Amino acid sequence: MNLPNFSVNRPVTILMLFIGLILIGLISYQNLGLDLLPDLSFPMSAIIVSYSGVAPQEIENMVTIPLEEAVGTIQGVKKNFLLLPGGKLSCFDGI
């Protein structure tokens, strides 16, 4: 016996199966536990400083070293790394 014949010959059985399937879906949906705005915390912070028209040595002395010292005093920072592309300084902290 194939499925179309079974469905035509026993409509009440098929109806009960679909109602059961819908009920299981509704119960599962209620117990799913989704938040509209979940709490997310990214273990990283970024500091980007733009200071163009200055020599790399001056950027290091005036910006990079004081910034590293200030960020280094924060508890929980495991590593720092700096990017110096052109006149921009990007500091990323892994917390």
One Martini backbone bead per residue (centre of mass of N, CA, C, O) as a GRO file, in nm:
protein
   95
    1MET     BB    1   0.096   0.037   0.024
    2ASN     BB    2   0.056   0.362  -0.041
    3LEU     BB    3   0.029   0.683   0.065
    4PRO     BB    4  -0.219   0.785  -0.094
    5ASN     BB    5  -0.408   0.550  -0.026
    6PHE     BB    6  -0.390   0.572   0.280
    7SER     BB    7  -0.495   0.871   0.296
    8VAL     BB    8  -0.774   0.815   0.161
    9ASN     BB    9  -0.867   0.569   0.346
   10ARG     BB   10  -0.729   0.740   0.619
   11PRO     BB   11  -0.803   1.050   0.727
   12VAL     BB   12  -0.794   1.041   1.040
   13THR     BB   13  -0.504   0.947   1.076
   14ILE     BB   14  -0.369   1.186   0.929
   15LEU     BB   15  -0.491   1.408   1.104
   16MET     BB   16  -0.364   1.310   1.373
   17LEU     BB   17  -0.070   1.335   1.283
   18PHE     BB   18  -0.077   1.643   1.225
   19ILE     BB   19  -0.167   1.734   1.505
   20GLY     BB   20   0.074   1.610   1.654
   21LEU     BB   21   0.293   1.768   1.500
   22ILE     BB   22   0.193   2.050   1.582
   23LEU     BB   23   0.213   2.011   1.890
   24ILE     BB   24   0.513   1.949   1.901
   25GLY     BB   25   0.599   2.220   1.775
   26LEU     BB   26   0.473   2.410   1.990
   27ILE     BB   27   0.621   2.297   2.236
   28SER     BB   28   0.907   2.343   2.127
   29TYR     BB   29   0.881   2.651   2.088
   30GLN     BB   30   0.827   2.722   2.391
   31ASN     BB   31   1.114   2.565   2.483
   32LEU     BB   32   1.355   2.715   2.333
   33GLY     BB   33   1.481   2.996   2.441
   34LEU     BB   34   1.465   3.286   2.310
   35ASP     BB   35   1.618   3.594   2.240
   36LEU     BB   36   1.595   3.902   2.111
   37LEU     BB   37   1.840   4.023   2.312
   38PRO     BB   38   2.125   3.905   2.356
   39ASP     BB   39   2.402   3.850   2.544
   40LEU     BB   40   2.704   4.007   2.437
   41SER     BB   41   3.061   3.920   2.447
   42PHE     BB   42   3.364   4.054   2.350
   43PRO     BB   43   3.715   3.961   2.381
   44MET     BB   44   3.744   4.274   2.264
   45SER     BB   45   3.939   4.563   2.186
   46ALA     BB   46   3.942   4.894   2.021
   47ILE     BB   47   4.201   5.127   1.906
   48ILE     BB   48   4.173   5.426   1.701
   49VAL     BB   49   4.434   5.628   1.552
   50SER     BB   50   4.466   5.945   1.389
   51TYR     BB   51   4.810   6.055   1.266
   52SER     BB   52   4.898   6.265   1.037
   53GLY     BB   53   5.216   6.394   0.934
   54VAL     BB   54   5.400   6.183   1.089
   55ALA     BB   55   5.646   6.028   1.214
   56PRO     BB   56   5.696   5.715   1.337
   57GLN     BB   57   5.857   5.799   1.590
   58GLU     BB   58   5.645   6.002   1.698
   59ILE     BB   59   5.412   5.805   1.727
   60GLU     BB   60   5.552   5.625   1.930
   61ASN     BB   61   5.611   5.847   2.151
   62MET     BB   62   5.313   5.999   2.161
   63VAL     BB   63   5.117   5.726   2.140
   64THR     BB   64   5.201   5.426   2.178
   65ILE     BB   65   5.331   5.419   2.460
   66PRO     BB   66   5.098   5.549   2.626
   67LEU     BB   67   4.885   5.342   2.536
   68GLU     BB   68   5.022   5.086   2.642
   69GLU     BB   69   5.031   5.179   2.939
   70ALA     BB   70   4.725   5.219   2.978
   71VAL     BB   71   4.635   4.928   2.889
   72GLY     BB   72   4.828   4.762   3.085
   73THR     BB   73   4.648   4.840   3.357
   74ILE     BB   74   4.438   4.648   3.274
   75GLN     BB   75   4.244   4.408   3.379
   76GLY     BB   76   4.257   4.104   3.177
   77VAL     BB   77   4.488   4.152   2.988
   78LYS     BB   78   4.672   3.939   2.773
   79LYS     BB   79   4.692   4.107   2.489
   80ASN     BB   80   4.885   4.306   2.260
   81PHE     BB   81   4.827   4.482   1.943
   82LEU     BB   82   4.984   4.664   1.675
   83LEU     BB   83   4.894   4.896   1.412
   84LEU     BB   84   5.091   5.084   1.142
   85PRO     BB   85   4.915   5.230   0.896
   86GLY     BB   86   5.068   5.492   0.842
   87GLY     BB   87   4.867   5.729   1.036
   88LYS     BB   88   4.769   5.467   1.192
   89LEU     BB   89   4.638   5.341   1.505
   90SER     BB   90   4.602   4.999   1.618
   91CYS     BB   91   4.441   4.863   1.909
   92PHE     BB   92   4.441   4.530   2.044
   93ASP     BB   93   4.247   4.354   2.296
   94GLY     BB   94   4.271   4.066   2.490
   95ILE     BB   95   4.026   3.963   2.742
   0.00000   0.00000   0.00000
